[in-house]
Amino acid sequence: MASTRQASIEALLAGVSLLFFRLFPAPDAPGLRACPFYWLTTLPCPLCGITRGLCAAAKGHWAQAIEFHALSPLFLLAFVLWLAVCIG
């Protein structure tokens, strides 16, 4: 069944993402800006800092996560809910 396979792939992606956020250390400042918006304008885009924020939030460093990006705890919750829906 295609939907079961798709749910398995999505669960794998969500799980690997959460594992990455948990294991990857969040640097205080970005070493490499991979944001095309920033490259073009030198202005931070609305999502700048979200990866560092997710890395901090996955480790329970909530203040640091909010400092990196105010919505990072909500994005982390979305990843957890996505994984739960795919598994359940």
C-alpha positions as CSV (number, residue, x, y, z in Angstrom):
1,M,0.0,0.0,0.0
2,A,1.5,3.4,-1.1
3,S,0.2,5.3,2.0
4,T,1.9,2.9,4.4
5,R,5.2,3.2,2.5
6,Q,4.8,7.0,2.4
7,A,4.1,7.1,6.2
8,S,7.2,5.0,6.8
9,I,9.4,7.3,4.7
10,E,8.0,10.3,6.5
11,A,8.5,8.7,9.9
12,L,12.1,8.0,8.9
13,L,12.7,11.6,7.8
14,A,11.1,13.0,10.9
15,G,13.1,10.6,13.1
16,V,16.4,11.4,11.4
17,S,15.7,15.1,11.6
18,L,15.0,14.9,15.3
19,L,18.2,12.8,15.8
20,F,20.2,15.4,13.9
21,F,18.8,18.3,16.0
22,R,19.6,16.3,19.1
23,L,23.2,15.4,18.2
24,F,24.4,18.5,16.2
25,P,25.9,21.2,18.4
26,A,24.2,24.6,17.9
27,P,26.9,27.2,17.2
28,D,26.5,30.6,18.7
29,A,26.9,32.2,15.3
30,P,26.4,30.7,11.9
31,G,29.6,29.7,10.3
32,L,28.1,29.3,6.8
33,R,25.0,31.0,5.8
34,A,23.1,28.7,3.5
35,C,20.2,31.1,3.1
36,P,19.7,32.4,-0.5
37,F,17.7,35.3,0.8
38,Y,20.6,36.4,2.9
39,W,23.1,36.0,0.0
40,L,20.9,38.3,-2.2
41,T,20.0,40.9,0.4
42,T,22.4,40.5,3.4
43,L,19.3,40.7,5.5
44,P,18.1,37.8,7.7
45,C,15.1,36.0,6.4
46,P,12.2,35.0,8.6
47,L,13.7,31.5,9.0
48,C,17.2,32.5,9.8
49,G,18.3,30.8,13.0
50,I,15.7,28.1,12.9
51,T,18.3,25.2,12.5
52,R,20.4,26.5,15.4
53,G,17.2,27.0,17.4
54,L,16.0,23.5,16.7
55,C,19.3,22.1,17.7
56,A,19.2,24.0,21.0
57,A,15.5,23.1,21.7
58,A,16.1,19.4,21.0
59,K,18.7,19.5,23.9
60,G,16.3,21.3,26.2
61,H,18.1,24.7,26.0
62,W,14.9,26.6,25.7
63,A,16.2,30.1,26.3
64,Q,19.0,29.7,23.8
65,A,16.5,28.2,21.3
66,I,14.2,31.2,21.6
67,E,17.2,33.5,21.3
68,F,18.2,31.8,18.0
69,H,14.6,31.9,16.7
70,A,11.5,32.7,18.6
71,L,9.4,29.9,16.9
72,S,12.0,27.1,17.2
73,P,10.2,25.3,20.1
74,L,7.0,25.3,18.0
75,F,8.9,23.9,15.0
76,L,10.4,21.2,17.3
77,L,6.9,20.3,18.5
78,A,5.7,20.1,14.9
79,F,8.5,17.6,14.1
80,V,7.6,15.5,17.2
81,L,3.9,15.6,16.2
82,W,4.8,14.7,12.6
83,L,6.7,11.6,13.9
84,A,3.9,10.6,16.2
85,V,1.3,10.8,13.4
86,C,3.5,8.8,11.0
87,I,4.1,6.1,13.6
88,G,0.7,6.0,15.1
